[in-house]
Amino acid sequence: MKKWTKNFMGISAIAVLTFVVLSLSCGKMQVKGSAETTFAGTADTAYAETPRGNQSNSDSLKVLEALQTSFRSISQTVLPSVVVVNVTETKTVKDPFYGMQNPFEFFFGRPDSNKDKDGGTREYEHKGLGSGVIVRKTGNKYYVLTNNHVAGSATKISIKLFDDREFEGTLVGADERIDIALVSFESKDNSIVVADLGDSDLVQTGDICLAIGAPLGYSQSVTQGIVSATSRSEPGMSNISDFIQTDAAINQGNSGGPLVNIYGEIIGINTWIASQSGGSQGLGFAIPINNVKKAIDAFIKDGKVTYGWLGVSMYEISDSMKKDLGLEGKNGAFVAELYIKSPADKGGIKPGDYIVEVNGKSVKDVNQLMRDVGGLQAGTTAKIGVIRGGKRIPDITVKIEARAKDIDSQSGKFWPGFLVTVLDDDMKKQLNIEDKKLKGVVVTNVEERSPAAALRIQNGDVITGVNGVAVSNLAEFYLELSKVDKSINFDIYSNGGTITTGTYKF
């Protein structure tokens, strides 16, 4: 855990700077003290000549008191809307001794005649807790926002309020892609506080923030820090990555609790930490609140979140690949593969296309494209701006469809069913290719049951031609791939010789 070791004067300096910011910009919150006190020293005043205990120290104390009052006010505003989410999950485990002979059964038989019917599995209840924040009220029903990994699989949910009252919770909806869940409870008490949701698009690096929740079960805990970064990605945490990073201490139990700005508004939902020890190391991450506002409505209306689906497989390409493709200095999302008969396929998007705009909005990277397309309604049309063969082509119109739950498992529908990379000198050395004049692209990651698999293309193969046309780099390969209509074959260099694959017909 990161420890603060600054001396008092260091803290005072930080407080003075922070107080100036608060005094000048926090229009929604009144704080005690005056910004004038931070400018008490002049060019004619030497700090070394100031005796201890005089007005200068008093002014510094006032600044600290004002800062303390601000944090206290934020905490008192938000804490009543923060809850502890106690959950019970039913888990099934395999009996490690299933199938082994019990010596007592030999002598006394089996008292449990149904032992084999469950296949050696056993169920047990697992209890856990996390945090949540009340985000909406409809009639007598209150809605609590938390993480999917907190409540998404719960069989029993209990909501514990700020004043220690407990209510039975009901799971309204959960979504693992953005790791959120919505839980409801009922009460006729109209004084229960509903949190204010902020605008996470306005969050910037350096902003002061507070994390609130129940770390390690210590409910109603508040920690303070700054926004360390925005738009952080972590593919292993969710399918849609766009996290606010903070150094405010976050530990187990904080999950689902709010990240709050200086106005007492919720700007994120604390979700995970990066840690080698399992405890806080100043690397906490929160889901931006703007990413889940539509999901709250969707949960209440339909019990689920429906995502718009384009039907492409994308990844971030290296600088060397950008150079080979004529994309140097350009932001966007590279289409490596697409699903056959997907919206992208029907609309005319091709593998190798570089998506730079959606409905006139610039695309920064793959994560942004996933968020923007995911937020589109099924049945609507989208204008997709594309660079193909190094040149911008007219926008492609695509009719967005709803994303199927099992789509990720349908690898057989991927076209072309493999990825390629640059064939440079380093790659030739790795593949033990001695022919210095050989040109083409290197095959990587062949998808099972895909067209590439049907043609018996393998990782490490060098593709030198598409439908009889020679290709020497990525740009030429994808340009020829974009022209494919009814059938395709590849010229492949492998094991010191070149062969032509069979023909795949569409």
LUMRO-506158 format. One record per residue: residue in three letters; z, x, y of N, C-alpha, C in turn. Coordinates in steps of 0.2 Angstrom, whole numbers, plus 5000, padded with zeros to 4 digits. Layout:
// residues N
ALAZXYZXYZXY...
//
This chain:
// residues 506
MET500050044994500050005000500050045006LYS499650035011499650065017500250065021LYS500550115024501150115028501050135035TRP501350105039501250115046501850175048THR501550225051502050285052502050305059LYS501750265064501650275071502350275074ASN502550315079503150315082503150255087PHE503750245091503850195095503350195101MET503150255104502750255109502050235107GLY501850255101501150235098501150165097ILE501650135095501650055094501550025101SER501950055106501950025113501250035116ALA500850085114500150095117499750045114ILE499750035107499349985104499549915107ALA500149905108500349835110500149825117VAL500149875122499849865128499149845128LEU498749885124498049865124497949795121THR498349785116498249715113498449665117PHE498949675121499149625126498649615132VAL498349665134497849655139497249615136VAL497049625130496549585127496749505126LEU497449495124497649435123497749395130SER497949435135498049405142497349385145LEU496849425144496149415147495749365143SER495849355136495349315132495649255129CYS496349255128496549195124496749135128GLY496249095129496249045133496648985130LYS496648985123496948925120497748935118MET498048995121498749005119499049045125GLN499649015127500049045132500549095129VAL500549145133501049205131501449215137LYS502049245135502549265140502349335143GLY502549345149502449415152501849415156SER501649465159501049475164500649535162ALA500049535163499549585161499749645167GLU499949625172500049675178500549725175THR501049715171501449765169501149815165THR500549805162500249865159499949915163PHE499849895170499549945175500149965180ALA500749965178501249985182501250055185GLY501050105180500950175183500350185187THR500350225192499750245196499650315196ALA499150335199498950405200499550445203ASP499950415207500450455210501150455207THR501150425201501750415197501650465191ALA502150505190502150555184502650525179TYR502450505173502850475168503450525166ALA503350595166503950635165504450635170GLU504350605176504850605181505250535180THR505050495176505350425176505950435171PRO506550415174507150425170507250375165ARG507550385159507650335154508050275156GLY507850215154508150155155507950125162ASN507450145165507250115171506750065170GLN506350045175505949985175505349995170SER505150055169504550075165504650055157ASN505250075155505450045148505549975148SER505749945153505849875153505149835153ASP504649865156504049835156503749835149SER503749895146503549905139503849855134LEU504449845135504849795131504549725132LYS504349705138504149645140503449635136VAL503049685136502349685133502449675126LEU502949705122503049695115503349625114GLU503749605118504049535118503449485118ALA503049495123502449445124502049445118LEU501849505115501449515109501849475103GLN502449485102502849455097502849375098THR502949355104502849285105502249255103SER501649295104501049265102500949265095PHE501149315091501149305084501549255081ARG502149245084502649195082502349125083SER502049115089501649055090501149035085ILE500749085084500149075079500449055072SER500949095070501249075064501549005063GLN501948985069502248925069501748865069THR501148875072500648835072500248815065VAL500148875062499748875055500148865049LEU500748885049501248885043501348815040PRO501448765044501548695041500948675037SER500348705038499748675035499548715028VAL499948775027499848815022500348795016VAL500048795010500448765004500448814998VAL500848804994500848844987500548804982VAL500048824979499748794973499948814967ASN500348774963500648794957500148754951VAL499948794947499448774942499648784935THR499448744930499548754923498848754920GLU498648804916498048804912498148804905THR497748764901497748764894497248814891LYS497448864888497048914885497048924878THR496448934875496348934868496249014866VAL496649034861496649104858496549104851LYS496249154848496149164841496749194838ASP496949164832497449194829497249254825PRO497549314827497349374825497449384817PHE497949344814498049344807497649294803TYR497249254807496849204803496449234798GLY496449204792496149224786496549274781MET497049294784497449344780497949304776GLN498149324770498549294765499249304767ASN499649244769500349244770500749244764PRO501149294762501549294756501949234754PHE502249204760502649154759502249094756GLU501649084758501149034756501049034749PHE501049094746500949104739501449064735PHE502149074737502649044733502848974735PHE502748954742502948894744502448844746GLY501748874746501248824748501148824756ARG500748784758500548774765500948714768PRO501448714772501748654775501248624780ASP500748664783500348634787499648624784SER499448564782498848554778498248554783ASN498348554790497848554794497648624797LYS497948674794497948744797497248764798ASP496748754793496148774793495648734798LYS495848674800495448634803495248664810ASP495748704813495648724820495248794820GLY495048814814494748884814495148944816GLY495748934815496248994817496349004824THR496248944828496348954836497048914837ARG497348934843497948904845497848894853GLU498148844855498148824862498848844865TYR498848864871499548874874499448864882GLU499948854885499948834892500148904896HIS499748914901499848974906499948944913LYS500448964916500648944922500549004927GLY500348984933500149024939500248994945LEU500149034951500149004957499649044962GLY499549004967499149034972499249004979SER498849014984498948984990498448934992GLY498548894997498048844999498148825006VAL497648795009497748765016497448695017ILE497848655020497648585021497148585026VAL496548555024495948555029495648485031ARG495948435028495648375030496148315027LYS496148255031496548205029496048135030THR496048095025495748035025496147985022GLY496447935026496947885024497547915023ASN497747905017498447935014498247995010LYS497648015010497448075005497348135009TYR497648195007497548255010497248305006TYR496748345009496348395005496548465006VAL496648505001496848575001496348614999LEU496148665003495648715001495948774998THR495748794992495948854989495448884985ASN495548934981495048974977494948934970ASN494348944968494148924961494548954956HIS494649024957495049054952495749044952VAL496049004957496648974957496748914953ALA496348864955496448794953495848764949GLY495248804949494648774946494748754938SER495148784934495248774927495948744926ALA496248724931496948694930496948624926THR497448614922497548554919498048514923LYS498548544926499048514930499048554937ILE499148524942499148554949499748524953SER500148564956500748544960500648574967ILE500648534972500648564979501348564982LYS501548624984502148624988502048644995LEU502348594999502248605006502748655010PHE502648665016503048705020503748685020ASP503948625020504648595019504948595012ASP504548625007504748625000504648554997ARG504348505000504148444996503548464992GLU503548424986503048444981502648374979PHE502048384978501648324977501148344971GLU501048294967500548304961499848314964GLY499448364962498848374965498248354960THR497648334963497148314959496548364961LEU496148394956495648434957495048384959VAL494748394965494248354968493548394966GLY493548454966492948494964493048564965ALA492648604961492748674961492048704960ASP491948764963491248804962491448874962GLU491148904956491348974955490849024959ARG490248994961489849044965490149064971ILE490449024975490849044981491549054980ASP491749034974492549044972492948994977ILE492748934977493248884981493348824976ALA493948794978494048734975494448684980LEU494348624979494648574983495148524979VAL495748524982496248484978496548434983SER496648374980496948324985497648304982PHE498048274987498648244985498748184990GLU499248134988499348084993500048074996SER500048055002500648045005500548005011LYS501047955013501047915019501247945025ASP501548005024501848045030501248075034ASN501148045040500648065045500748125049SER501348155048501548215051501348275048ILE501148275042500848335038500348365042VAL500348425043499948465047499248485044VAL498648465047498048485045497748545049ALA497548595046497348655050496748645054ASP496648685059496048685063495548735060LEU494948725059494448765056494048795062GLY494048865062493648905067492948915065ASP492648955069491948975068491849045066SER491749055059491749125057491149165059ASP490649135062490049165064490249205070LEU490849195074491049225080491449285078VAL491649295072492149345070491749415071GLN492149465074491849525075492349585072THR492049635070492549695068492949715074GLY493649725072494149735077494549675079ASP494349615078494749555080495349555076ILE495949535080496549525077496549465072CYS496949475067496949415062497649415058LEU497849365055498449355051498249325045ALA498549355039498449325033499049285031ILE499049225028499549185027499549155019GLY500049155016500049135009500749145005ALA500649154999501249164994501149224990PRO501149284993501049344989501649354984LEU501449364978501949374972502449324972GLY502249264975502749204974503149194981TYR503149244985503549234991503149194996SER503249124996502949075000503049085008GLN502549065011502549065019502549135021SER502249185018502249245021501649265026VAL501849295031501249315036501249385037THR500649415036500449485038499949485043GLN499949545047499449545052499049605052GLY498449605054497949665054497349645059ILE496849685057496249665061495649655056VAL495149625058494449625054494149695054SER494149715048493949785047493149785047ALA492849735044492149725044491949655042THR491349645043491049575041490449585037SER490249525033489649525029489649575023ARG490249585021490349635015490149595009SER489849645004489549614998489849644992GLU489949604987490249624981490049584975PRO489449604972489049554967489549544962GLY490049584960490449564954490949514955MET491049494962491549444963491249374964SER490649364966490349294966489649304967ASN489249254965488549254966488249254973ILE488749224978488549224985489049274988SER488849334990489349374993489249385001ASP489749365005489749375012490449375014PHE490849425013491549425014491749455021ILE492349435024492649465029493149515027GLN493149575029493549625026494149635031THR494749635029495349645033495849695031ASP496249725035496749775033497449735033ALA497449675035498049635034498249635026ALA498949645025499149655018499049585014ILE498649595009498549535004498649554997ASN499049514993499249534987499149474982GLN499249484976499249424971499649364973GLY499349304973499749244976499449224983ASN499149274986498849264993498149224992SER497849224986497249194985497249124987GLY496749104990496649034993497049014999GLY497449065002497749055008497249075014PRO497449055020496949065026497049135029LEU496449155032496449205036496349175043VAL496749195048496849155054496649205060ASN496349175065496249215071496749205076ILE496749235082497249225087497349165091TYR496849115089496949045092497249005087GLY497449025081497748985076497248945072GLU496648965072496048935068495948975062ILE495748935057495548965050494848995051ILE494849065049494149095049493949115043GLY494449115038494249135031494749115026ILE494549115019494949105014495049165010ASN495649195010495849255006495649244999THR495349294996495049284989495149344985TRP495049404987495149464983495349524987ILE495549574983495749644986495449694982ALA495249754985495049814982495649854981SER495849874975496449914974496449954968GLN496750014968496750054962497450034958SER497950004962498549994959498749924958GLY498249884960498449804959498749774965GLY499049824970499349794976498949804982SER499149784988498749794994498649864996GLN498049884997497949955000497549945007GLY497649885010497249875016496549865016LEU496349835010495649815008495649745005GLY495749695010495749625008495049595010PHE494849545006494249505008494349435008ALA494049405013494049325013493349295014ILE493349235011492649195012492649165019PRO492149185022492049155029492049075029ILE492449045033492548975033491948935034ASN491448965038490848925039490448925032ASN490548965027490248965021490448905017VAL491048875018491348825014491348755017LYS491248755024491248685027490848635024LYS490248645022489748595019490048585012ALA490348635009490548625002491148575002ILE491548575007492148525008491848455008ASP491348445012491048375012490748355005ALA490348405002490048394996490548374990PHE491148414990491648394985491948324986ILE492048304992492348244993491848184992LYS491148204993490648154992490448144984ASP490348204981490048204975490448244970GLY490948274972491348314967491048384965LYS490548404968490248464966489748484972VAL489548554972489148584977488448584974THR487948564977487248574975486948624979TYR486648674976486248724980485548714980GLY485248734985484548734985484248794981TRP483648784978483448844973482748854975LEU482548924976481948944977481548964970GLY481949004966481749024960481449094959VAL481749134963481549204963482149254961SER481949304958482449364957482349414961MET482949434965482849484970483349544969TYR483149594972483649654973483549694979GLU484049734981483949784987483549844984ILE483049854988482549914986482749974989SER482650034986482850094989482350114995ASP482550164998482050195004481450215001SER481450254995480850274992480350224990MET480650164988480250104986479950074992LYS480350074997480150045004479550085006LYS479550145006479050195008478450185004ASP478450174997477950164993477550094994LEU477950044996477749974998477549965005GLY477650015009477450005016477949965020LEU478549965018479049925021479549965025GLU479450025027479950065030480150035037GLY480850035038481150005044481149935044LYS480949895039480949825039481549795035ASN481849745037482349705034482049645030GLY482349625025482149565021482449565014ALA482149535010482349525003481749534998PHE481749574993481149594989481149554983VAL480649514982480549474976480249514970ALA480749534965480549574960480249534954GLU480449474953480249424948480349354951LEU479949304947480149234949480049194942TYR480349134943480349084937479649054937ILE479349054931478749014930478848944932LYS478448914936478448844938479048824942SER479348874945479848864950479548844957PRO480048824962479748814968479348864971ALA479648924970479248984973478548994970ASP478548984963477948994959477448934961LYS477648874962477248824964476948834971GLY477348864975477248874982476748924984GLY476748974979476249034980476549094981ILE477249104981477549164982477449204975LYS477349274976477149314971477749374970PRO477749404964478149464963477949514968GLY478349554971478149604976478149584983ASP478249514984478249494991478949514994TYR478949525000479549545004479649485009ILE480149445008480349385012480749405018VAL480449395024480749415030480949355034GLU480749295033480949235037481049175032VAL481549135034481549065031481649015037ASN481148975038481148925043481248955050GLY480949015051480949045057481549095058LYS482049095054482549135055482449195051SER482649255054482549315051482949325045VAL482749365040483149375034483349445034LYS484049455034484249525034484249565028ASP484449525022484549555016484549505010VAL484649515004484649474999485149424999ASN485749445001486349395001486249345006GLN485949365012485849315017485349265015LEU484749285011484249235009484549195004MET485049215000485349174995485749114998ARG486149135003486549085007486149035011ASP485549065014485149015018484748965014VAL484548995008484148945004484648905000GLY485248924998485748884995485948824999GLY485948835005486148785010485648735011LEU485048745009484548695010484548635005GLN484448575007484448515003483848514998ALA483948494992483448484987482948424990GLY482348444989481848394991481548414998THR481848455002481648475008481148535008THR480748545013480248595013480448655017ALA480248715015480448775019479848815020LYS479848845026479248895028479548965027ILE479248995022479449065020478949115023GLY479249165027478849215030478849275025VAL478249305024478149355018477749405021ILE477949475019477549525019477249545012ARG476549545011476249565005475749615006GLY475849665002475349725002475449765009GLY476049765012476149795018475949755024LYS475649695023475449655029475749585029ARG475949555035476249495035475649445034ILE475749395029475349345028475549275031PRO475149225031475349155034475949135030ASP476349095033476949065030476849025024ILE477249035019477148995013477648935013THR477348875012477748815012477948805005VAL478648795004478948784997479448724997LYS479348684992479748624992480448644988ILE480948644991481648664988481848614982GLU482048644977482348604971483148624971ALA483448574967484148584965484248644960ARG484748684961484848744956485148714950ALA484848724944485148704938485748754936LYS486248724932486848764931486648824926ASP486148804921485948854916485348904917ILE485148904924484548934925484649014924ASP485249044925485249114924485149134917SER485249094912485149114905484449104903GLN483949074907483249064905482849124907SER482949184904482649244905481849234903GLY481749194898481049184895480549154900LYS480849134906480449104911480249154917PHE480549214916480449264921479749294921TRP479349294927478749324927478749384933PRO478549444931478249464925478749484919GLY479349484920479849494915480049564915PHE479949604920480149674920480149694927LEU480549754929480549784935480149844935VAL479949874940479649944941479949984946THR479850044946480150094951479550144952VAL479750184957479250244959479250294954LEU478550314952478450374948478450434952ASP478950474953478950534957479050594952ASP479150654955479250714951479950704947ASP480450684951481050674947481050634941MET480750574942480650524937480250554931LYS479650594933479250624927479750674923LYS480150714927480650754923481050714918GLN481350664921481750624917481450594910LEU480750574911480350554906480050604902ASN480150664904479750724900479050714900ILE478750694906478050694907477850754910GLU477350794907477150854910476450844914ASP476150794913475550784917475650764924LYS475550824928475750814935475250764939LYS474650754937474150714940474250634938LEU474750624933474850554931475050514937LYS474750454938475050404943475150334940GLY475550304943475750234941476450214943VAL476750164940477450144941477750144934VAL478450154935478850154929479250094927VAL479150064921479550004919480250014918THR480649964921481349964919481549894918ASN482049884914482449814913481949764911VAL481649764905481249714902481649654900GLU481449594902481849534901481649514894GLU482149484890482049464883481649394884ARG481249384879480749324878480349314884SER480249364888479849364894479049374892PRO478549364897477949384895477849464894ALA478249504898478249574896478549594889ALA479049554887479249564880478749544875ALA478349494876477849474872477349524871LEU477149564877476649614876476949684874ARG477649684872477949734869477949794874ILE478049774880478149834886478849854885GLN479049914886479649944885479849984891ASN480549994892480850034897480550104897GLY480350134902480150204902479350204902ASP479050154900478250144900478050154907VAL477450194908477150204914476550154915ILE476550104919475950064920475450094925THR474850104922474350144926473750094928GLY473750034925473249984927473449914926VAL473149864930473249794929472649754928ASN472449724923471849694921471249744923GLY471349804920470749854921470749884928VAL471149874932471149904939471649954939ALA471550014941471950074941472450054947VAL473150074946473650074951474050134951SER474150164957474450224958475150224961ASN475350164964475950164967476250084967LEU476850074969477050014969476649964973ALA476449984979476049934983475349914979GLU475049954976474449934972474649894966PHE475149914963475349874957475449804959TYR475849794964476049724966475449684969LEU475049724972474449684975473949664969GLU473949694964473549674958473849624955LEU474549624954474949574951474849504954SER474849504961474749444965474049414964LYS473549444961472949414960472849384953VAL473349394949473349374942473349294942ASP472849264938472749194938472949164931LYS472449174926472549144920472749184914SER472649254915472849304910472949364913ILE473249414909473449474911473549524905ASN473349594906473549644902473649704906PHE473949754903474149814907473949874903ASP473749924907473649994904474250034905ILE474450064899475150094899475050164896TYR475350214900475450284897476150284894SER476150304887476750314883476650364878ASN477150414877477050464872476450504872GLY476250524878475750564879475050534879GLY474950474878474350434878474350374882THR473750344883473650284887473350224882ILE473650164882473450114878473450054882THR473050004880473049934884473349884879THR473849844883474149794879473749734877GLY474049694873473649634872473649584878THR473249534878473249484884473749434884TYR474049424889474549364890474149314894LYS474149254891473749194894474249144897PHE474149114903474649074906474448994904
//
